[in-house]
Amino acid sequence: MLTVHAYAATAATEPLTPTTVERRDVGPHDVLIEIKYCGICHSDISHARSEWGEQVYPIVPGHEIAGIVTEVGSEVARFAVGDRVGVGCMVESCRECESCLKGEEQYCLKGNTLTYGGVDKDGTITQGGYSTHVVVTEDFVVRIPEGIDLDEAAPLLCAGITTYSPLRRWGAGPGKKVAVIGLGGLGHMAVRLAHAMGAEVTVLSQSLKKMDDGLRLGADHYHATGDPATFEQLAGTFDLIVNTVSAKLDLDAYLGLLAVNGTLVNVGAPAEPLSLNVFSLILRGRSYAGSLIGGIRETQEMLDFCAEHGIGSEVEVIPAEKINEAYERVLASDVRYRFVIDTSTLA
């Protein structure tokens, strides 16, 4: 067993504090990763504060992990010491169900094992990337291509794949009009990726205060949803809308922005239920869908695409002692566009 430095939540109402956690011995198919950077995702906050159900404490969050391989198991074939690698939101699945066999481990019918807060194969609770090292089976590790800095790569393991997957699935590309709701950690990646895919991209944000950023990141248009005229002007426009925000929205209003046969996809995860009028769908053949990260194969595809197109996340790198401050700033939308922890500051 390896004892490593980490930052953990000890209760839903307490700040995260320094601690140590035990990492399992490297098995035949395992990879030991020295974590260099770990992104802070809004879902880290939701888990740490038990907003999505009761959590087992202490818990070390973090599922946007970028680092270097320092040891491999005797039967590992895909990685070697010194490789640049990443770990996303899951570290295991059943590998036998229909979803897993299709390479969609995120939809494992028996339930995948989350990078933190899940039950590992040895029966322990998994602990995430706010730590200096992690041990993961090689099949749930991805290679970070040269050309992407590790700090900018870390958020791609969640924010990147979460937006890449629906853009690919619903055919974002030349001739398609794509709207992105929100320009935050997820939204800024959706804009960059949709632009690189060749789509005509529009940002739908509550105000115009980030307009310059949105256009710089690749948006062709930028509209304020706080202005009712926006919904009149853009009615029936988009082939695809990707909703990246976790706020409660008027779904009928946004569905009205879709063209015939268009799709609104939710990747943001609001804590409270949303409702809609079914006529918003059936009168124009529209669809409302959800999407959850991506499988391991698609995550690697996304990383390779980002390297090819020079895409990384826009990050603010922080030391570990600023994690709690960063949580509050995330909730206040005061980050452009992803906090990333320099894990060398954990030691």
N, C-alpha and C positions, 0 to 999 in steps of 0.2 A: 504493500500500500504506500502511496505517496501523499504526504501532507502538503497542501498548497495554500497560499494566501488568497483570500476572497473577501467580497463584500456581500452581506446577507441582510434580508429582512427577517426580523424576529417576531413580528406581529403586524397586523394590518394597520395599526395606528402609530407604529414606531418608525423612526428613520432607519435607513440601512446603516450597518456598522461593520467595521473590520472583523474578520474571523478567519478560521482555517477550515478546510474540508479535506476529506480523504478521497483520493482517486484510486480506483481499482488497479491491480497489477495489470500490465500489458499482456493480454492473451494472444493466442496464435494469429487472430485476425484483427487485432486492435492496433490503433495508431495513437501514440502519445504526442500531443500538440502543445508547444509552448505558445500560449496566446499572446499576441502582440497588441491587438485592438479588439474591443467589443462595443458594438453599437447599443444605444439605448432606444428601445421600441416602446411605443405607448402601451403595448400589451404587457411589457415588463411591469409597468405601474399598476395595471389592472390586476395582474397576478399577485404582486407584492402586497396590494391592499385588499385582496380577496373580493374584488368586484365581480368576478365571474364564477363565484362559488368558493366555498371554504378551502383555504390553502393549508398545507402542512408546513409548519415552521420548525426551524429556520429554513429559508429558501434563498438560494443564490440565483438571481435572474440572469438573463443574457442569452440570446439565441442569434446574434449576429457576430459570429466569431471568425477572426482571421489570425493566422499564426504560422508557425514553422514546425514541421515534423522533427521531433528529436529522438524518437525511438519507434521501431515497427516490430510487430509480432513475427514469429518464425514463418508464418504462411502468408503474410501480406505480399501481394503481387503488384498492387497499383501505385504504391507510394514508397518513397525512400527518405532517409534522413536528409533534411535540408529543403525538402519540397515546401512550397508556399501553398497553404491549404485553408479551407474554410469549413465551418459547420453551421447549419441553419437551425430550423425550428424543431427538428426531430432527429433522434439518434438510433431508432430501431423501429421495425414494424414486423407483422407476422410473416411477410414474404410469401405467403401461400394463397391469400384471397385473390379474387378477381382484380381488385384495384391494384394490389401490389404487383401482380404479374403483368399488369399493363404499364408499370412504372409510375403509378400514381399513389405512392406510399402515403401521401397526405390524407388520402381517403381510405386508408386501411380499414377494412370492415370489422376487424377485431380491435381496432384502436392502436394508433402508433404510439411510440414512446417519446414524449416531449423532451427537449433538451434540458429543461428544468421542471421540477414538479411532477415528473412522471415516475413510474415504477420501472427501474432498470432490471436487466435480466438476472441480477444477483439478489433482487428483492429490495434493494435500497432505493431511496428517492434520488432522482437525478438532480444534479446541481449545475448551473449554467456558467456563462462566460465571463461574469464579473469575477474572474479568478486568473491565476497565472498559468495553469495547465488544465488539460482535460484529456481523458482517454475515451476514444470513440471507435466503434467497429469501422473498418475501412470502407464498407459499402455505403456509409452515411457521411463520408468525407468527400469534399469536392476540391478540385484543383483550381487555384487562383492564377490565371495566366499572367505572364510578364506584361507590363504595360498598364497594370492597374495597381496603384499604391495600396498597401494593405489597409491603411486607415480608411481610404475611400471605398475599398472593397467590402469591408465589414458589413455595412448596411445593405449591400446587395443581397446578402444571405436571407434577408426577410423582406425589406422594402422593395428591393429589386425584383425578386422572383414573384412577390405578391402582385405586382403590377404587370410584369412581363407576361405571366401566364394568361390572364384574361385578354390582354392585347393580342397575343398569338392565337388564342382559341377562337376569338370572334373576328379575326381577320383584319386587324389594323394594318394599313398599308396604303400604297398609292391609290387615289380615287376614293378613299374613305374619309369621312368626317368624324373625328373623335373628340369628345369633350372630357375633360378631367375636372371633377368637382374637388376643390381644395388644392392649395399649393403648400403642402407641408412635407413631412418626411416621405410619405408615400406618393403624394401628388407630384412633387418635383421629379421623382423617378419616372412616373407615368408619362410626364411631358417629354422628358429626354428620350425615353424609349420609343414612344409613339412617333416622335419626330424622326428618329433614326430609322424607323420602319417605313417612313415615307408618307404617313397620314397627314391630313390637314388638322392641326391641333388647336383646340380652344380651351382656355382655362375659365372655369366658372367659380369665382371666389366671392366671398361676401362683400368685399370692397375692392378698390383698385390699388390698394397700398403696395401690393407686391407685383404690380403690372410690369415694371421694368425687369424684374427678375424672371417673370414668366416668359416674356418675349426673348430674353437672353438665353433661357434654357431651351428654347425651340418652339414655343407656342406661336401660332400665326395670329391668334385673336385672344382677347382677354375681356371678360365681361363681369360686371358686379351683379351678383344675385340679390343684393340688397335693394336694387332698383327694379320695381315691378315691370318696367318697360322691357327689361332683358327677356322675360319669358314670352312677351308678345313678339318681340323682334326675332327670336330664335326658334319659335314654334315649328316643329316638324323638320328640324335641320339635321340631326346627327344620326349616323349609323350605329354608333357605340358611345355610351357614356360610362366612364369608370368613376364610381363614387368612392373617394378615398377618406372621407371624413367619418368620424364616430359620433356626430351630432344627430339629433332627431330632425329629419327633413320632411318637407311636404312632397312625398313621392309622386303624387298626381301631377304636381307642377313640373317636376323634372321629367316624368314620363312624357309629358306634352311636348318636350323638346326633341323627342325621337322622331325620325322619319318612319315611314311605313316599314314594318319588319325590323325596326331598330331594337337594340338591347341596352338596358341599364343594368350594370353589374356592380354589386356591392362588394368592396373589399374592406372598407371601414367596418368596425364592429361596435355599434352603439349598444350601451348597456340596457336601454329600454326598447320595447317592441315598436316596430313601425307598421303603419297600415296604409292601404291604398284602395281605391275604387276600381273594381275589376274592369269597368268600362274604359279605363285609361289604357288597358292592354288590348281588349278584344276589338275595339273600333278601328285600330290601325295595325293589328297583327303584331303588336309590340311584346317584348319579353322582359321580365325582371328576373335577374339571376344573382347568384353568389359565387365567389371563387376564393379558395383557400390556398395560399402559397403555391407550391408546385412540387412535383416529384424530384428525386435526386437527378435523374437524367435531364429533366428540363432545367433544373437549377444550373447544371454544368453548361447546358446550351446557352442559358442567359448570360453566364459569366464570359463565355467565349464571344458572344454577341457584343457584350459591353467592351471587351478588349479590342475587338475589331473596329468598333466605332468610337473608341476613346471616351467611354462613358464610365464615370464613377459617381458616387454620391457626394454631394456637397456637405462637408462635415465641419463641426467645431470639436476639436480634440480637447478633452478635459482630464485632469488627474482624478484619481479615485475619490479623494476627499470632497469633490464637488458633485458627486452623484445625486445627493438629496436636493441640492440646489438645481441641478439639471432637471430632476423630476418636476419641480414646481415650474420651471421655465417651459417645459414641454406642455404642461397643462395650460399655461398662459400663452401658448403659441409663440414663444419667444426664442426660437431657434431657426437658423437657416443653414442646413435643413435637417441635420441629424447630429445628435451628440454621439461622440465616440470616446470611449474610455481608453486611455493609454495604460495598459495593464502593468507596465513596468513600475508604475507608482503604487501598486499594491504591496510590493515587497517591504 
